[in-house]
Amino acid sequence: GDICDKKTVEDLFTEYNIDTVVHFAAESHVDRSIEGPSAFIETNIIGTFNLLETARNFWKEREDVLFHHISTDEVYGSLGEKGYFREDTAYNPRSPYSASKASSDHLVRAYFHTYNLPVTLTNCSNNYGPYQFPEKLIPVMIENMLDEKNLPVYGDGKNIRDWLYVEDHNSAVWLVLQKGKTGESYNIGGENEWENIELVNVLCEIAAEETEKPKDYYKKLIVFVKDRPGHDRRYAIDCSKIKKELGWRQAFTFNEVLRKTV
């Protein structure tokens, strides 16, 4: 169903007597938000509002319930060469996508403060893993290599992202559901920063090995393209809070699961 369809959401709460919402549903690709922001406003803001309203009306004053909201490190804006996003970093979204997620974060917190709705929030870095939808960087590059198409890299390729394996993200969310403090936010990072161009080069080498091609075979497909408008330079997460307070740790090593992803 569509979270923007209030009746569907209400029917599901009633039919399944839902006591916990884990709100993963979102439009989440920056490039698409630049080309067509309206879907991001609809899903990420109006859809979140629908879920919150339904939860509030259905749960009334119950305390044995939880609304957990999944968000992104992009709400914090862009970092220089040093420093990290912390839970108390001021919001500074720079794309329609990150602005819509920042808005939904504020709505969730407002429902906690205004209506005492039990909520928790997590803000994560870039996810990756097997079978990811082919619009994100890693699956796009893998598919283009297999089709021997160009590998488009924005700008100078030196934009930095912190990469979080999907199973590590899931384990963190599960821990917040069990132990997280109501009203709190937790940052979830991979502590695994890569320049885009470095990451693409590594992917090329893994793909060449897996397809039994020469080591640099796919690197000749790399092309630098005009930079994305408002392209944030660097994201990096300080996830010491979730480690210290809830005991979370990443369980996977980048090289191992990047190969698994390829």
N, C-alpha and C positions, 0 to 999 in steps of 0.2 A: 504493500500500500504506500500511499504518499503521505508524508507527515503534514503536508499542507491541507489535506482533506480531514477536516475536524471530525466528521461523522465516523470515518474509518478508525481514527485514533480512539475516539470514545467507545466504539463497538469493541475494539481490541482490549481496552482496559476492563470493560464489563465482562466479556467472554472469558478472559483468562485470569481475571482477578489480579491484575499486575501489581506487584509491590516494589519492583525495582525497574527503573528505566536506565539503560546505558545508551546515551544518545550519540551514536556514531554517524548518523545520517547527515550528509552535507554535500554540497557542491564544493569541490576542493582543489581545482586546478587554476593557478594564477592566470595562465594564458587565456583560458576560456572566460575568466572573469573580466579580462580586459576587452575581449571581443564582444561579450554579451553579459553585462552585469546583472540583468533583471532576474535571471534564474537563481543567482546567488542571494539576492535580497529576498526572493520568495522562499526558498528552501531554508537558508541559514538563519534568517530573522523571523519571518512569519511562521515557518515550520516549527522552529524552536518555541515560539510563543504558543502555538497550538498545543505542543506537548506539555509545556509548563502549565497552561490553563487547565488542560484535561487532568493532569496529575493533581493539581491543587483542588479541583472540584471533586475528583473521585476519592482522594485520600482524606479530605477534610483536615482534621487535627491530628491524624495518625503520626506517630513517631517511629514506627517499625517499618519505614519505607525509605527509599532513597532515589533521588534523581541525579545521576552522574552524567556530566557534560564533557564530551571530548572536544578539545580545542587544539590550537596550533601555536608554535613559537612565533609565527609570523605576525601575531598581534602586537609584538613588542617593537617591530620596526627593523632597523638594520644596525649591526655592530661594526665598529672599526676593527683594526687588527687585533686588539686586545679586549678582554672583558667577556662577560657571559650574561645571558638572561637569567634573572632570578624571579621568584614569584612576586616580589615587590617592584620589579622593573615597570616603569610607566609605559602605558600603552601608546603606540605610535604607528598604527597600521598604514600601509602605503599602496595597497592595491584594493580593488573592489572585493576580492576574496577575503583578504585579511581584515578589511573594515567590517565585512558582514560577520565574520567570526568574532571580532572584538565586540560588536553589538550583541551577539548572542551570549557571549560571556557576561556582559553587563546585565542583560535580562535575567540570566540565571541567578546572579548575585542579588539582583533586586527582589526576586521572588523569595530568596532566603531571608533577606532583611525585612521585607514588607509583610510577607505572609507566613514566615517561619517554615517554608517548604524545606525539608531536609535535602541539601544538595552538596555535591563535591564536584570539583573541576580538575581536569588535567590538561596541560599544554605540552604537546610533544613535538619533537623534531621530525625531519623527513623520514617516512617509513619506506622500507623496501622488503622484498621477499618474493618467493615463487608466486606466479599467476597474478601479479599486480596488473591492473588495467593499463593497457598500452597507450597512455598519454603522459605518464610520468617519465622522468629522465632515464632510469635504468632499463625498464622494459622497452621504451622507444629505441634506445641504442641497440639492445639485443636483437630486436625484430629487424631493425634496419641493416644490421650486420648480416643476418641470415638472408636478407633479400638483396644484399650488396648495394644498398642505397646510401646516400650521404648521411654522415653523422653530424647533425647541426649543433654547434656549441655557441652559446650566446657570448657576444663581446669578446673579451680577451681570455675567457675560460677560467678566470681566477676568482670567480664568486665561490664562496665557501659555504658548505652545508654540513650539518651534523647528521649522520645517518643512523637510524634506529631500526633494528630488525623487528619485523612485525610480531614475532613471538615474545620478544622482550617487552614490546609495548603492551601486548595482551596480559602478560604476567603482572605488569605494573598496575594496569586497570583493575585486574582481579583483586590485587592486594588492597587498592584504595576502596573497593566495594566492601571488603571484609574489615579493614582496620582504619580507613580514612576518617579524619575528624570532620564532622558536618560544618559546612561553610568554608572549608579550606580548599586552596588550589595546590596542586603538585606538578612540578615540571618533570617531564620524562625525556631524557636524552640518551643518545648512544655513546656520548663522550668520544666521538669518532668523526673528526673533521677532515673533509677532503675538498680540495679545489675541484671544480667540475671537470677541468681538463685532465687532472691526474686520475680521477675516477674513470673517465672515458677511456684513457689509455690502459688502465688495469683491466677494464671490461674487454677491450680489444684483445689483450694478451690471453685472457681466460678463454674467450670465444675461439681464438686461433688454435689454442691447445685442444679444445673440445672438438673442433671440426678438422683437426689435423692439418692446419695450414701453417705457413711460416709465421714466426712470432709477431712480426709487424704487418701482417697481411691486411688486417682491417683498419690499421691506423691511417692508411692512405685515403680512407673515406671521410676522415674528419674535416669539416669545413667550419670556419668561423662566420657567424651570421650577425646581422644587426642586433644590438642588445635589446632585451625586453624593456618597455617603458617602466621607469621607476624600479628597476631591478635592484633589490636589496643585496648589499655586498657580502655580508657574512651573518650567519646565524650560529649560535653556540649556546648550549643550555648548561646551566649549573643545576644538577639534579641531586645535590647533597641533602635537600630536605626529605625527599622520599626515601633516600638511602638511610638517613639517620633516624627518622621518625617511624618508618614502616618496615625497614630492613630489606628493601628491594635491591637487587643487583642484576646487571645484564648477565645472561647465561651463555651468550653466543659470541664467537669471535668473527670479526668482519670477513677475513679472507675465506674462512670455511663456508660461511653462509652466503657470501657473494657468489662463490663458485656454485653452490647449491641452487641459487637463484637463476644463474645463467643456464 
